[in-house]
Amino acid sequence: DGGITQSPKYLFRKEGQNVTLSCEQNLNHDAMYWYRQDPGQGLRLIYYSQIVNDFQKGDIAEGYSVSREKKESFPLTVTSAQKNPTAFYLCASSATGGSGNTIYFGEGSWLTVV
Amino acid sequence: SQKIEQNSEALNIQEGKTATLTCNYTNYSPAYLQWYRQDPGRGPVFLLLIRENEKEKRKERLKVTFDTTLKQSLFHITASQPADSATYLCALMNSGYSTLTFGKGTMLLVSP
């Protein structure tokens, strides 16, 4: 089936640790995105990438890092510099950015700091 | 400042009625607007897109209107069903930009 796969679904992080959330898509989409969702809040853009080996900061990039070495993969690392990382993280992709294409979302990853 | 506002209170309606959800925006010049459905603990799913030069779009029981003068979009679900219960998000693509900005969403509860 075509789609976006995020893993793990649930992740616990200790204070001071970096963790990496995986996102893989087999839709052959050029653009990929990471959003964060907190209870009662909308989706906030962390990073996005419109082409391999290139990515841009979104509205809340501090404390996060990404890479885009392959078209189908866009992993997100939550670093220890992110002061409040507990949230629901959503990866998404679209055929191209900014052209009215539908954004397809993965099922999300829950990150909890313990 | 730029804002996308959706009613934060849940909308409760009876099965069979029409649900109408509102999305208002400030200080945007949207090239288009999208509506998504999100179920608890799941990723949003795309429903409809409407462009700045379109007044209305329909898809089965769904209808979206877009009034750039009022800076508002309305999302209607006719003949609502309990299975329509979810949170509905509106999202704007500002002209000249390449990413969507989402509202906080409105929860719809359809009772049998």
Contacts between the chains, C-beta under 8 A, distances in Angstrom:
chain1	res1	chain2	res2	distance
A	4	B	43	7.8
A	31	B	98	7.9
A	33	B	99	7.2
A	35	B	102	7.8
A	40	B	8	7.5
A	40	B	104	6.8
A	41	B	104	6.0
A	42	B	4	7.4
A	42	B	89	6.9
A	42	B	102	4.3
A	42	B	103	5.4
A	42	B	104	4.1
A	42	B	105	6.5
A	43	B	44	7.4
A	43	B	89	7.3
A	43	B	91	8.0
A	43	B	102	4.2
A	44	B	102	7.9
A	45	B	99	5.8
A	45	B	100	8.0
A	45	B	101	7.7
A	48	B	98	7.8
A	48	B	99	5.8
A	50	B	98	6.7
A	58	B	99	6.9
A	88	B	41	7.8
A	90	B	43	5.4
A	90	B	44	7.5
A	92	B	43	7.5
A	97	B	98	4.0
A	97	B	99	6.6
A	98	B	93	6.7
A	98	B	97	6.6
A	98	B	98	3.2
A	98	B	99	7.3
A	100	B	31	7.4
A	100	B	32	5.4
A	100	B	49	6.2
A	100	B	51	7.0
A	100	B	93	7.1
A	102	B	34	7.7
A	102	B	46	4.5
A	102	B	49	7.2
A	103	B	34	7.7
A	103	B	46	6.5
A	103	B	100	6.5
A	104	B	46	7.2
A	105	B	43	3.2
A	105	B	44	5.2
A	105	B	45	7.2
A	106	B	43	5.4
A	107	B	42	6.0
A	107	B	43	5.3
A	108	B	41	7.0
A	108	B	42	6.8
A	108	B	43	5.3
A	110	B	41	8.0
